[in-house]
């Protein structure tokens, strides 16, 4: 299980890191950004470590054993184990690049450094991770410290030497936890700063309309609009800084998750002299996922922007737009036109069978509609006829004009007889939407039919 567990996570990280490298190198504006160049260095270090995580036990010398028995799928040699150990030690560049990224966020947000000022310290952001990673990896290789650590090769000489644990902690786990504490301190400071700025903005630019007794109406309105624009501008800037702080915090969170269980495993070895299978399984599963988590965070700002802009698009369509923004308009038009045609087709013809023919309701097939519709339709129709008759009975009591001359003192019997003649009589009825309309008796009979 430990030999197979890292395979899929490592492939996901490889794909994610390669995408970031391609995304940065293929865009001129990204190549000119310090943030994207730091992501480029972080992704390259993830590629170097992820391909070793994927190869895993295949590089361990054949016939090797560990704390959980014989190593499964161990097909390597001493040389392949040295190769694996060297690139595993290079993985320390990823935590150091994460620290560089956190310091970049701190200087950009907390200290309000511009891009030109940050370029002066950018070489240190790259030199420190690369020099330390290659220096320690070469030192361990020269000292022949690499050996089997059950699911890969790293600092664990065979036969075991009493000093190797000191190198493990000084070359990898000690620096990793120093990086964790630095990043947590930087992100906590950023969050506190953002919180403080938001409170100051809400107090300073709270809109208080002055009294019109002392200030003219035009001046009052002008000041209110000016304060509103200024407050909106500062709020937008604060939201931008908050989004950057969230982005940096997510990188720190992912880093802590992926490196937590490897550290717990080493502490367990020091304290109890033994390994736990559950912790080792989490170690081999989560550690190779750092590159995959990084690409999700890297794509997050663009995804949320397009999601707010096009809430009706699918996830796949948005990812295509992120991949190639030039086809944004084309993809949006095609998606919406396709859904419009589908909605119109459903609204006009209903659902379709597999042969493309519309489904005919059972009432139409049985002839109920021809006979007056379903039982519910018949009931509604009878109720409407009753209402119409009640209105007609009231209207027929009123005097009406006919071709024959009648006196206003005519009796009710004479009026009833007159209504039965062929002369068209105006009556009132209710149409389907509840409006009262006037029609002649001849027209009414035609409508009722």
C-alpha positions in Angstrom: 0.0 0.0 0.0 2.8 2.5 0.9 4.5 1.7 -2.5 1.3 2.5 -4.5 -0.1 5.4 -2.4 2.2 8.1 -3.8 1.7 7.3 -7.4 -1.6 9.2 -8.2 -0.9 12.2 -5.9 2.6 12.5 -7.5 1.1 12.5 -11.0 -1.4 15.2 -10.0 1.4 17.3 -8.6 3.5 16.8 -11.8 0.6 17.9 -14.0 -0.2 20.9 -11.8 3.4 22.1 -11.5 4.0 21.7 -15.3 0.9 23.8 -16.0 2.2 26.6 -13.8 5.6 26.5 -15.5 4.0 26.6 -18.9 1.6 29.3 -17.9 4.4 31.6 -16.6 6.8 30.9 -19.5 4.2 31.4 -22.2 3.0 34.8 -21.1 5.3 37.9 -21.2 3.4 39.8 -18.5 3.8 36.9 -16.1 7.5 36.5 -16.9 7.9 40.2 -15.8 6.1 39.6 -12.5 8.0 38.8 -9.3 5.1 36.7 -7.9 4.9 34.6 -11.1 8.7 34.1 -11.1 8.5 32.9 -7.5 5.7 30.5 -8.5 8.0 29.3 -11.4 10.8 28.4 -9.0 8.4 26.7 -6.5 6.9 24.7 -9.3 10.2 23.6 -10.7 11.3 22.3 -7.3 7.9 20.5 -7.0 8.5 18.8 -10.4 11.9 17.6 -9.3 10.5 16.0 -6.1 7.2 14.8 -7.5 8.9 12.6 -10.2 10.9 10.9 -7.4 7.7 10.4 -5.3 6.1 8.7 -8.4 9.0 6.4 -9.0 9.0 5.6 -5.2 10.0 2.1 -4.4 11.1 1.3 -7.9 14.4 3.0 -7.2 15.1 1.2 -3.9 17.6 -1.6 -4.2 16.1 -5.0 -4.8 15.6 -7.1 -1.7 15.5 -4.2 0.7 13.4 -4.3 3.9 12.0 -1.8 6.3 10.0 -1.4 9.5 6.9 -2.9 7.9 8.6 -5.9 6.1 10.1 -6.3 2.7 9.8 -3.3 0.4 7.2 -3.9 -2.3 8.2 -3.4 -5.9 11.9 -2.6 -5.1 13.6 -3.0 -8.5 16.5 -0.5 -8.1 20.2 -0.5 -7.4 22.6 1.5 -5.2 23.0 4.1 -7.9 19.2 4.5 -8.4 18.8 5.0 -4.6 21.5 7.7 -4.6 19.6 9.4 -7.4 16.4 9.2 -5.5 17.9 10.5 -2.3 19.6 13.5 -4.1 16.3 14.7 -5.5 14.4 14.0 -2.3 16.8 16.3 -0.5 16.3 19.0 -3.2 12.7 19.0 -2.0 13.8 21.4 0.7 13.7 24.1 -1.9 9.9 24.1 -1.9 9.5 25.1 1.8 12.2 27.8 1.3 10.3 29.1 -1.8 7.2 29.3 0.3 9.0 31.5 2.7 10.2 33.7 -0.1 6.6 34.0 -1.3 5.4 34.9 2.2 8.0 37.6 2.6 7.0 38.9 -0.8 3.4 39.3 0.4 4.6 40.9 3.6 6.7 43.5 1.8 4.0 44.2 -0.8 1.1 44.6 1.6 2.5 45.4 5.0 5.3 47.7 3.8 3.7 48.8 0.6 6.7 48.1 -1.5 6.3 48.6 -5.2 7.5 46.2 -7.9 10.7 48.2 -8.6 11.7 48.0 -4.9 11.0 44.3 -4.7 13.1 43.6 -7.7 16.2 44.7 -5.7 15.7 41.9 -3.1 14.3 39.3 -5.6 17.7 37.6 -6.1 17.7 36.6 -2.4 14.2 35.0 -2.9 15.8 32.6 -5.4 19.4 32.2 -4.2 18.6 31.1 -0.6 16.3 28.2 -1.6 18.6 27.0 -4.4 21.9 27.3 -2.6 20.7 25.6 0.5 18.9 22.8 -1.4 21.8 22.0 -3.7 24.4 22.4 -1.0 22.8 19.9 1.4 21.9 17.5 -1.4 25.5 17.4 -2.6 26.9 17.1 0.9 24.7 14.1 1.6 25.7 12.5 -1.7 29.4 13.0 -1.1 29.0 11.5 2.4 27.1 8.5 1.0 24.2 9.2 3.4 21.4 8.1 1.1 19.6 4.9 1.8 16.2 3.2 2.0 13.5 4.9 4.0 10.9 2.2 3.0 8.9 4.1 0.4 11.7 6.1 -1.1 15.4 6.9 -0.6 16.8 9.7 1.6 19.3 10.3 4.4 19.4 6.9 6.0 22.8 5.2 5.5 23.0 1.4 5.3 24.2 0.2 7.7 22.7 2.8 10.0 25.1 5.4 11.5 24.5 7.2 14.8 24.9 10.6 13.2 22.3 10.3 10.4 19.4 11.6 12.5 21.2 14.9 13.1 21.6 15.4 9.4 17.9 14.6 8.8 16.9 17.3 11.2 19.5 19.9 10.2 19.1 19.3 6.4 15.3 19.0 6.2 13.0 18.8 9.2 14.6 21.6 11.2 14.5 24.1 8.2 10.9 22.9 7.4 9.6 23.9 10.8 11.5 27.1 10.8 9.8 27.9 7.5 6.4 27.0 9.0 6.9 29.4 12.0 8.1 32.2 9.7 5.1 31.8 7.4 2.6 31.7 10.3 4.1 34.8 11.8 4.1 36.7 8.5 0.5 35.7 7.7 -0.7 36.5 11.2 0.8 40.0 10.9 -0.9 40.5 7.5 -4.3 39.5 8.8 -3.9 41.8 11.8 -2.9 44.6 9.6 -5.9 44.1 7.2 -8.2 44.0 10.2 -6.8 47.2 11.6 -7.1 49.0 8.3 -10.7 48.0 7.8 -11.6 49.4 11.2 -9.8 52.7 10.5 -11.5 53.0 7.1 -15.0 52.4 8.5 -14.4 55.0 11.2 -12.7 57.7 9.2 -14.9 57.7 6.1 -18.2 57.0 7.7 -20.6 59.2 5.7 -22.2 61.8 8.0 -24.3 64.2 6.0 -23.9 67.8 7.3 -26.9 69.8 8.3 -28.4 71.9 5.5 -28.9 74.8 8.0 -25.2 75.7 7.9 -24.1 74.3 4.5 -25.8 74.9 1.2 -27.5 71.9 -0.4 -25.1 71.9 -3.4 -22.0 71.9 -1.2 -23.5 69.3 1.1 -24.2 66.9 -1.9 -20.8 67.5 -3.4 -19.0 66.6 -0.1 -21.1 63.5 0.4 -20.3 62.3 -3.2 -16.6 63.1 -2.7 -16.5 61.2 0.6 -18.3 58.3 -1.0 -15.9 58.1 -3.9 -12.9 58.3 -1.6 -14.2 55.7 0.7 -15.1 53.4 -2.3 -11.5 53.8 -3.6 -10.0 52.9 -0.3 -12.4 50.0 0.2 -11.4 48.6 -3.2 -7.7 48.9 -2.3 -8.4 47.2 1.1 -10.3 44.4 -0.7 -7.4 43.9 -3.1 -4.9 43.6 -0.2 -7.3 41.2 1.6 -7.5 39.0 -1.5 -3.7 38.9 -1.7 -3.5 38.0 2.0 -6.0 35.2 1.5 -4.0 33.9 -1.4 -0.8 33.9 0.6 -2.5 32.2 3.6 -3.7 29.4 1.4 -0.2 28.6 0.3 0.9 28.5 3.9 -2.0 26.2 4.9 -1.2 23.8 2.1 2.5 23.8 3.1 1.6 23.0 6.7 -0.7 20.2 5.7 1.7 18.4 3.4 4.7 18.6 5.8 2.9 17.9 9.1 2.8 14.1 8.9 6.4 13.6 7.7 7.5 15.6 10.7 5.3 13.7 13.1 6.8 10.5 11.7 10.3 11.7 12.4 9.4 12.8 15.9 7.9 9.3 16.6 11.1 7.7 15.5 13.1 9.9 17.9 10.8 9.5 20.8 9.7 5.8 20.5 12.1 4.4 18.0 9.3 3.0 15.9 7.1 4.0 12.9 3.3 3.9 12.8 1.7 2.6 9.6 -1.3 5.1 9.7 1.1 8.1 10.0 3.3 6.7 7.3 0.4 6.3 4.9 -0.7 9.9 5.4 2.9 11.0 4.9 3.2 9.1 1.6 -0.3 10.4 0.4 -0.2 14.1 1.3 3.4 15.0 0.8 3.3 14.4 -3.0 0.2 16.5 -3.3 1.8 19.9 -2.7 2.2 20.7 -6.4 -1.5 19.9 -7.1 -2.7 22.1 -4.2 -0.5 24.9 -5.4 -2.0 24.9 -8.9 -5.5 25.0 -7.4 -4.5 28.1 -5.4 -2.7 29.6 -8.4 -5.8 29.3 -10.5 -8.2 30.4 -7.8 -8.2 34.2 -8.4 -9.0 33.9 -12.1 -11.6 31.2 -11.5 -13.5 33.3 -8.9 -13.3 36.3 -11.2 -14.9 34.4 -14.1 -17.4 32.7 -11.8 -18.7 36.1 -10.6 -18.7 37.4 -14.2 -20.4 34.3 -15.7 -22.4 32.5 -13.0 -24.2 30.3 -15.5 -21.1 28.8 -17.1 -20.0 25.3 -16.2 -16.7 24.6 -14.4 -15.2 23.1 -17.6 -16.1 26.1 -19.7 -14.5 28.5 -17.1 -11.3 26.3 -17.1 -11.1 26.6 -20.9 -11.3 30.4 -20.6 -8.6 30.4 -18.0 -6.4 28.3 -20.2 -7.0 30.6 -23.2 -8.6 33.9 -22.4 -8.7 34.8 -26.2 -11.6 32.4 -26.7 -13.6 33.9 -23.8 -16.3 35.6 -26.0 -16.6 32.6 -28.4 -17.0 30.1 -25.6 -19.6 32.2 -23.7 -21.6 32.8 -26.9 -21.6 29.2 -27.9 -22.6 28.0 -24.3 -25.4 30.5 -24.0 -26.8 30.0 -27.5 -26.8 26.2 -27.0 -28.7 26.5 -23.7 -31.1 29.1 -25.2 -31.9 26.7 -28.1 -32.4 23.8 -25.6 -34.7 26.0 -23.4 -36.8 27.1 -26.4 -37.1 23.6 -27.7 -38.4 22.4 -24.3 -40.8 25.3 -23.9 -42.4 24.8 -27.4 -42.3 21.0 -27.9 -41.7 19.5 -24.5 -39.4 16.6 -24.0 -38.3 14.5 -27.0 -38.0 10.8 -27.5 -34.8 9.3 -28.7 -36.0 9.4 -32.3 -36.4 13.2 -32.1 -40.3 13.1 -32.0 -42.1 14.9 -29.3 -43.8 12.9 -26.6 -47.6 13.1 -27.0 -49.5 13.3 -23.7 -51.8 10.4 -22.9 -54.9 12.7 -22.9 -54.3 13.6 -26.5 -53.7 10.0 -27.5 -56.9 8.9 -25.8 -59.0 11.7 -27.3 -59.8 13.4 -24.0 -58.7 16.7 -25.3 -60.9 16.5 -28.3 -63.9 15.7 -26.0 -63.2 18.7 -23.9 -60.0 17.9 -22.1 -59.2 16.1 -18.9 -61.6 15.9 -15.9 -59.9 18.9 -14.3 -60.3 21.0 -17.4 -64.0 20.0 -17.7 -64.5 21.0 -14.1 -62.8 24.4 -14.6 -64.9 25.0 -17.8 -68.2 24.2 -16.0 -67.3 26.6 -13.2 -66.5 29.3 -15.8 -69.9 28.8 -17.5 -71.7 29.1 -14.2 -70.0 32.4 -13.5 -70.8 33.7 -17.0 -74.5 32.7 -16.6 -74.7 34.5 -13.3 -73.4 37.7 -14.9 -75.7 37.3 -17.9 -78.7 36.8 -15.6 -77.9 40.1 -13.9 -77.3 42.0 -17.1 -80.5 40.8 -18.8 -82.5 42.5 -16.1 -81.3 45.9 -17.3 -83.1 47.7 -20.1 -81.6 47.2 -23.6 -82.0 48.8 -26.9 -83.7 46.9 -29.7 -85.1 47.6 -33.1 -88.7 47.8 -31.6 -89.6 50.8 -29.6 -90.2 50.0 -25.9 -91.3 52.2 -23.1 -89.5 52.3 -19.8 -92.6 51.1 -18.0 -92.7 47.8 -19.8 -93.2 44.8 -17.7 -90.6 42.1 -17.0 -92.6 39.7 -19.1 -92.4 41.9 -22.2 -88.6 42.3 -21.7 -88.1 38.5 -21.4 -90.1 38.0 -24.6 -88.0 40.6 -26.3 -84.7 38.9 -25.3 -85.9 35.8 -27.2 -86.1 37.6 -30.5 -83.5 37.4 -33.3 -82.4 41.0 -32.6 -78.8 40.9 -31.3 -78.6 41.9 -27.7 -75.5 43.3 -25.9 -74.5 41.3 -22.8 -71.4 41.1 -20.6 -69.2 38.2 -20.1 -65.8 37.4 -18.4 -62.8 36.5 -20.6 -60.1 34.0 -19.6 -58.0 36.5 -17.7 -60.9 37.9 -15.6 -61.7 41.0 -17.8 -65.3 41.9 -18.4 -66.1 42.5 -22.0 -69.3 43.3 -23.9 -70.4 41.1 -26.8 -73.7 40.6 -28.6 -75.7 37.5 -27.9 -75.0 36.1 -31.4 -71.2 36.5 -30.8 -71.5 35.0 -27.4 -73.1 31.9 -28.8 -70.3 31.6 -31.3 -67.6 32.0 -28.6 -69.2 29.5 -26.3 -69.3 26.9 -29.1 
